[in-house]
Amino acid sequence: MPTRLYAYCMTTAAPAFLSGLTQLPTLTTLRLRLRWLTPADVPALFTIFSDPAVMRYWSREQFTSLAEATELQTQIESLFRERSLFQWGITHLTDDEVIGTATLYGLHAAHRHAGVGYALGSAHWGQGYASEALAALVRFAFTELNLHRLEADADPRNVASRRCLEKQGFREEGLQRERYFLYNEWQDAQLFGLLRSDYDAQQLR
């Protein structure tokens, strides 16, 4: 149940967040761990991003070679050094195998905003893992990075991803018609946003 946003599409400024760190901090939830991705995770990344079900509503077509997963992992490290992309691997607390990814991308220091993206292997759908990982991502973005706004987009037909965003308080903000051309069709992108003030209000309920 991915959002549209994808690591190869990351852009913009490189704010000095988490200066001095050589890798992402580990985030934990009740059932999951969000951790730094290493070259050893390339096969797991390929499994996720070569799955037609996972990639159906992504912003590019599925991987067809292990080299693409290798390039992704290398790019994750490179863009983290620039502080423009934070992409974690999602694992169970009891198992270190990567089952998905959670991403903050396009971080902008002056405006204090970023995009969020996530993908979960189809074998793990329907158990609330994406929502649990997204909650950890949102908490980190607002409380540790002191961001003001988070953004995401999803295909309007991707009901599970839209519900995941809405569960974390994201509000629908608009529609980009025919934003992506994939699988021989133009696909729309539904836009979502979450403000720090919205997040803080949710924590008081």
C-alpha positions, 0 to 999 in steps of 0.5 A, spaced: 500 500 500 505 505 497 504 512 497 506 515 490 512 518 492 519 514 491 526 515 493 528 516 485 524 523 485 527 526 491 529 533 491 530 540 494 535 543 499 539 539 504 538 542 511 543 540 517 538 536 521 541 530 525 548 533 523 554 529 526 550 522 525 552 517 520 546 513 519 538 514 521 536 513 528 532 507 530 525 508 531 521 503 534 513 502 535 509 496 539 511 491 533 515 494 529 522 497 528 524 502 523 532 502 522 538 504 517 538 500 510 544 497 509 547 493 502 545 486 506 537 489 505 538 489 497 534 483 496 529 484 501 528 491 497 528 488 490 522 483 493 518 489 495 519 493 489 519 488 484 512 486 486 506 488 481 501 489 487 506 494 491 508 498 485 501 498 482 500 505 484 507 507 485 510 513 481 514 508 477 514 501 474 516 495 478 523 493 479 526 488 474 533 487 476 537 487 483 541 492 480 535 497 481 535 495 488 542 496 489 542 503 486 536 505 491 540 503 497 546 506 495 542 513 493 538 512 500 545 513 503 547 518 499 541 523 500 541 522 507 548 525 507 545 531 504 540 531 509 535 531 503 532 524 504 531 519 510 528 512 508 528 507 513 527 499 513 521 497 516 522 490 520 518 486 525 521 487 532 522 480 533 525 479 526 530 483 522 528 482 515 526 488 511 518 488 510 517 495 507 520 502 507 518 509 510 521 515 508 521 523 509 524 526 503 525 533 500 526 536 507 526 544 506 529 547 512 527 554 511 519 552 510 520 546 515 516 541 511 517 534 508 514 529 504 512 522 507 512 516 503 511 508 505 511 501 502 509 495 505 510 488 502 504 485 500 505 479 504 504 484 510 498 488 508 492 488 512 495 488 519 496 495 520 503 495 519 503 501 514 499 505 519 504 504 525 510 505 521 507 512 519 505 514 526 512 513 528 515 517 522 510 523 523 512 523 530 519 523 529 518 529 523 514 533 528 518 532 535 525 531 533 526 535 526 521 540 529 517 540 522 511 544 521 508 541 515 508 534 512 505 532 505 503 526 501 500 524 495 496 517 493 492 514 487 485 516 488 484 508 487 489 506 493 483 506 498 488 503 503 493 508 502 488 514 503 485 511 509 492 510 512 494 517 511 487 519 514 488 515 520 494 519 522 490 526 521 492 527 514 487 532 510 485 531 503 488 538 500 486 537 492 487 533 486 493 533 481 489 530 474 493 525 470 500 526 474 503 520 472 503 516 466 504 508 468 502 502 465 499 505 459 495 510 462 495 517 466 494 516 473 491 522 478 494 524 484 490 525 491 494 530 495 494 530 503 497 535 508 498 534 516 500 540 520 504 540 526 498 544 530 493 538 527 498 533 530 499 536 537 491 537 537 490 529 536 495 528 542 491 531 546 485 527 545 
